[in-house]
Amino acid sequence: MLYPMNLDLSGRCCAVIGGGRVAERKITALLSAGAEVTVIAPALTDFLSKLAGDGSLKWVAEPFQAGMLAPLHPLLVFCTSDCGEVNRRAAEEAAALGALVNDASCPERTDFQVPSRVQRGRLLMTVSTDGASPALSRLLRRDLEKQYPESFGAFLDRLARIRQEVLAMPGGADAHQRFWRKVLNEQILELVRTGRIDQAEEEIRHGIIDAGIES
């Protein structure tokens, strides 16, 4: 059984061994999360070369050798090399340093999995099948993409503002919780799903008045 969690990688070092297509996918997600990425590989894809050229990532342009990870103090290490022996040595060094290892080619060396995800602004939804069926994971992710369009990201920003307003109102935590349980319903979700964000916000603000917790 896996333990799900969301990591704040802002400013944290993550190392990637290998510079191919798999590394490209891992690095794209890491950079979007604000991680400081160091790639150890003799060659990079064109896309990763551009990222290295503009300073988005650090590139150690040589094959992995023992001792390369220690100066980095990485939190996460991704082993994506085409060479299984390189991945093994990198994973062992990472484990000795206390880093968490992801080696998709060897589940026995993998401490964590990266689930399929759907990002809508600050709204993050993930799907994992514990490696049992990546195809099902992709299918479910596509289903989530259809069910939750980009409008949900914008709506979440509005909800965050309304939440702060509600927290400042009288009534206490119990009243505020009852309000949210009542007002956030399928009708609101359908309004957001069809792009009617203004109407969804209006319905919630009417709910504040109806709940009697207006300031």
C-alpha positions as CSV (number, residue, x, y, z in Angstrom):
1,M,0.0,0.0,0.0
2,L,1.4,3.4,-1.0
3,Y,1.2,6.5,1.1
4,P,0.0,9.5,-1.0
5,M,1.4,12.9,-0.3
6,N,2.2,16.2,-2.2
7,L,5.8,17.4,-1.9
8,D,6.8,21.1,-1.8
9,L,9.9,21.0,-4.0
10,S,10.5,24.7,-4.1
11,G,14.3,25.2,-4.1
12,R,15.0,21.6,-3.3
13,C,17.6,19.7,-5.2
14,C,16.5,16.8,-7.4
15,A,19.0,14.8,-9.4
16,V,18.2,13.0,-12.7
17,I,20.6,10.3,-14.0
18,G,20.2,10.2,-17.8
19,G,19.2,12.8,-20.4
20,G,16.8,11.0,-22.7
21,R,13.0,11.1,-23.2
22,V,12.2,9.6,-19.9
23,A,14.4,12.2,-18.1
24,E,12.7,14.9,-20.2
25,R,9.3,14.0,-18.8
26,K,10.6,13.8,-15.2
27,I,12.4,17.1,-15.5
28,T,9.5,19.0,-17.0
29,A,7.4,18.1,-14.0
30,L,10.1,18.9,-11.5
31,L,10.8,22.3,-12.9
32,S,7.1,23.2,-12.9
33,A,7.1,22.3,-9.2
34,G,10.0,24.7,-8.5
35,A,12.7,22.1,-8.0
36,E,16.4,22.8,-8.5
37,V,17.3,20.1,-11.0
38,T,20.8,18.7,-11.8
39,V,21.1,16.3,-14.7
40,I,24.0,13.9,-14.9
41,A,24.4,12.5,-18.4
42,P,26.9,12.7,-21.3
43,A,24.2,13.9,-23.7
44,L,20.8,15.5,-23.5
45,T,17.8,15.7,-25.8
46,D,17.4,18.9,-27.7
47,F,14.7,20.1,-25.3
48,L,16.9,19.5,-22.3
49,S,19.8,21.1,-23.9
50,K,17.8,24.3,-24.3
51,L,16.8,24.2,-20.7
52,A,20.5,23.7,-19.7
53,G,21.5,26.6,-22.0
54,D,19.1,29.1,-20.4
55,G,20.0,28.0,-16.9
56,S,16.8,26.3,-16.0
57,L,18.7,23.2,-14.9
58,K,22.3,22.3,-14.1
59,W,24.0,19.8,-16.4
60,V,26.9,17.6,-15.5
61,A,28.0,16.5,-19.0
62,E,29.6,13.2,-18.2
63,P,28.6,9.6,-17.3
64,F,27.5,9.0,-13.7
65,Q,30.4,8.1,-11.4
66,A,30.5,7.3,-7.7
67,G,30.5,10.3,-5.5
68,M,28.6,12.6,-7.9
69,L,25.5,12.8,-5.8
70,A,27.0,13.5,-2.4
71,P,27.8,17.2,-3.1
72,L,24.2,17.8,-4.3
73,H,22.4,16.6,-1.2
74,P,19.4,15.6,-3.3
75,L,15.9,15.0,-1.9
76,L,14.9,12.9,-4.9
77,V,16.9,11.0,-7.4
78,F,15.5,9.8,-10.7
79,C,17.4,7.0,-12.4
80,T,16.5,7.1,-16.1
81,S,19.7,5.9,-17.8
82,D,19.5,3.3,-20.6
83,C,22.2,1.4,-18.7
84,G,20.8,-0.7,-15.9
85,E,24.2,-0.9,-14.1
86,V,24.4,3.0,-14.1
87,N,20.9,3.1,-12.6
88,R,21.8,0.5,-9.9
89,R,24.9,2.4,-8.8
90,A,23.2,5.7,-8.7
91,A,20.2,4.3,-6.8
92,E,22.6,2.7,-4.2
93,E,24.5,5.9,-3.7
94,A,21.2,7.9,-3.4
95,A,19.9,5.5,-0.8
96,A,23.1,5.7,1.2
97,L,22.7,9.5,1.2
98,G,19.1,9.2,2.5
99,A,17.5,10.4,-0.8
100,L,14.4,8.9,-2.2
101,V,14.9,7.0,-5.4
102,N,12.7,6.6,-8.5
103,D,13.8,3.9,-10.9
104,A,10.9,2.9,-13.2
105,S,13.0,0.1,-14.7
106,C,13.4,-1.6,-11.3
107,P,10.5,-1.5,-8.8
108,E,12.8,-3.1,-6.1
109,R,14.9,0.1,-6.1
110,T,12.0,2.5,-6.2
111,D,10.9,4.4,-3.1
112,F,8.1,6.4,-4.7
113,Q,6.0,6.5,-7.9
114,V,5.0,9.6,-9.8
115,P,1.2,9.3,-10.6
116,S,-0.6,10.5,-13.6
117,R,-1.8,14.0,-12.9
118,V,-4.2,16.7,-14.0
119,Q,-3.3,20.3,-13.1
120,R,-5.9,23.1,-13.1
121,G,-4.1,26.0,-11.5
122,R,-3.7,25.1,-7.9
123,L,-6.1,22.2,-8.3
124,L,-4.1,19.0,-8.6
125,M,-5.7,15.6,-9.2
126,T,-3.6,12.4,-9.4
127,V,-4.2,8.8,-10.5
128,S,-2.1,5.8,-9.5
129,T,-2.6,2.1,-10.1
130,D,0.5,1.1,-8.1
131,G,2.1,0.1,-11.4
132,A,-0.5,-2.5,-12.0
133,S,-1.9,-0.9,-15.2
134,P,-0.3,2.3,-16.6
135,A,-2.8,2.1,-19.5
136,L,-5.7,2.4,-17.0
137,S,-4.0,5.2,-15.3
138,R,-3.7,7.1,-18.6
139,L,-7.3,6.4,-19.4
140,L,-8.5,7.7,-16.0
141,R,-6.3,10.8,-16.3
142,R,-7.9,11.6,-19.7
143,D,-11.4,11.1,-18.1
144,L,-10.4,13.6,-15.4
145,E,-9.2,16.1,-18.0
146,K,-12.7,16.0,-19.6
147,Q,-14.6,16.2,-16.3
148,Y,-12.5,19.1,-14.9
149,P,-11.6,21.7,-17.5
150,E,-9.4,24.7,-16.9
151,S,-12.3,26.7,-15.4
152,F,-11.8,24.8,-12.2
153,G,-8.4,26.4,-11.7
154,A,-9.9,29.9,-11.9
155,F,-12.8,28.9,-9.7
156,L,-10.5,27.6,-7.0
157,D,-8.8,31.0,-6.9
158,R,-12.2,32.6,-6.2
159,L,-13.0,30.0,-3.6
160,A,-9.8,30.8,-1.8
161,R,-10.8,34.4,-1.6
162,I,-14.3,33.7,-0.4
163,R,-12.9,31.3,2.2
164,Q,-10.9,34.1,3.7
165,E,-13.9,36.3,3.8
166,V,-16.0,33.5,5.5
167,L,-13.2,32.9,8.1
168,A,-13.5,36.5,9.2
169,M,-17.2,36.3,9.7
170,P,-19.0,35.5,13.0
171,G,-20.5,32.1,13.7
172,G,-17.4,30.1,14.4
173,A,-15.8,27.0,12.8
174,D,-18.9,24.8,13.1
175,A,-21.1,27.3,11.3
176,H,-18.5,27.8,8.6
177,Q,-18.2,24.1,8.0
178,R,-21.9,23.6,7.8
179,F,-22.0,26.4,5.2
180,W,-19.4,24.8,3.0
181,R,-21.0,21.4,3.2
182,K,-24.3,22.9,2.1
183,V,-23.1,25.3,-0.6
184,L,-20.5,23.3,-2.4
185,N,-22.7,20.8,-4.3
186,E,-23.1,19.2,-7.6
187,Q,-25.0,22.2,-9.0
188,I,-22.0,24.4,-8.3
189,L,-19.6,21.9,-9.9
190,E,-21.8,21.8,-13.0
191,L,-21.8,25.5,-13.3
192,V,-18.0,25.6,-13.2
193,R,-17.7,22.6,-15.6
194,T,-19.7,24.6,-18.2
195,G,-17.7,27.7,-17.7
196,R,-20.3,29.7,-15.7
197,I,-17.8,30.7,-12.9
198,D,-19.5,34.1,-12.2
199,Q,-22.8,32.3,-11.6
200,A,-21.2,29.7,-9.4
201,E,-19.6,32.5,-7.3
202,E,-22.9,34.3,-7.0
203,E,-24.6,31.2,-5.8
204,I,-22.0,30.7,-3.1
205,R,-22.3,34.3,-2.0
206,H,-26.1,34.0,-1.8
207,G,-25.5,30.9,0.4
208,I,-23.5,33.1,2.8
209,I,-26.5,35.3,3.3
210,D,-28.9,32.4,3.6
211,A,-26.6,30.8,6.2
212,G,-26.8,33.9,8.4
213,I,-23.0,34.3,8.8
214,E,-22.7,37.6,6.9
215,S,-20.6,40.2,8.5
